[in-house]
Amino acid sequence: MKLGKRTILKKPQAKLEYSSDDLRWATPQAVADYRAQRLKCSVIADIGCGIGFQAIAFAKTCRKVYALDLNQEKLEKAKKNAQISGIKNIEFVCGDALDPEVIKKLKNADIIFCDPQRPPQENSRTIETLSPNILELLKAYGKITSKIAIEFPPQIKEIPFDCEREYLSVNGSLNRLTLYFNELKGTDRSAVALPGNHRLASSNKKIALKTSKKLLACLYEIDPAAVKAKLLAELSQLSKTALYDENKNVFFTSDKLARNNFFKNAFKVLKEVSFEASSLVKALQQAQAKSIVLRYAIDPREYWSERKKWESGLTGTKTIHLFKFKNKAVIAEKI
């Protein structure tokens, strides 16, 4: 069976036990390893451990791990996965995270990490639908330790806490949001690009975001973790580029090529023309285009028919990337 990219990212070892539904919620290996390093301590409690991928990563950086889940079936899979991985320093606990008896078992934890459950289908993510209740969890476990980290859905809009909001991307796709409280908080907002552990953090000083009203010689796609963390001003300053924002298309641009780990892709701008058939086809021919990659919003069901429309009759040798800004087409080549 051919595995998709999403499955490969979440599959740490072929021998581990999991279902396709388990993989939907499981932590990708790159994320698990990164958080295990950031939360390295003597004793950590992993609340909502699921099938144990994150707990196993914690076990490699911590002396002891408590792995807690309300679902006995998932906990049994976690136990087996730990055994397969040769991990012996995890104590598995089945129960409700807010049960006083369960809390007592975790009383010597230095750090609490929680990956709460959320409904599989929601129009929008809210704090109220997360389980266990986040406010009650913070209150209950705050009596054990002030060092608490909680995974949140990265699409969630309202976060009414004083904490660090760390957005993680994996191979250029937004993947996780982790909230770090009290001593674990290093800054207000941060972004991490994995693999590579590339990090971008908010500044204590107010930074003016440099913008450009026109598109310059180079165009850059921005890693979504930096966008969600609202770190565009910091990224602009570091990369010496300017924000080019037109009709909700957010890119950076510059006269000279810039390199930064939070640029997903860089492009050389070849030409700007009207997004009108005859003008665009002529410009594509002049750019020696053979195949076209569409870089504008389009219904996935219409992508290939739209692409074939622009590729029809092209006899060049190059792969051209086509952007759309209002009624303007931007023809670019990937650098």
VENDA-V660825 format. One record per helix or strand of 3 or more residues. SS is the DSSP state (a for helix, b for strand). FROM is the first residue (numbers start at 0). TO is the last residue. If there is no record, write none. Layout:
ss:SS from:FROM to:TO
ss:SS from:FROM to:TO
This chain:
ss:a from:4 to:9
ss:a from:19 to:24
ss:a from:28 to:37
ss:b from:42 to:46
ss:a from:52 to:58
ss:b from:63 to:68
ss:a from:71 to:83
ss:b from:89 to:93
ss:a from:99 to:104
ss:b from:110 to:114
ss:a from:126 to:128
ss:a from:133 to:140
ss:b from:147 to:151
ss:b from:162 to:169
ss:b from:172 to:180
ss:a from:181 to:183
ss:b from:188 to:193
ss:b from:197 to:200
ss:b from:217 to:221
ss:a from:223 to:227
ss:a from:231 to:238
ss:b from:241 to:245
ss:b from:248 to:253
ss:b from:262 to:273
ss:a from:276 to:285
ss:b from:288 to:293
ss:a from:299 to:310
ss:b from:317 to:324
ss:b from:327 to:333
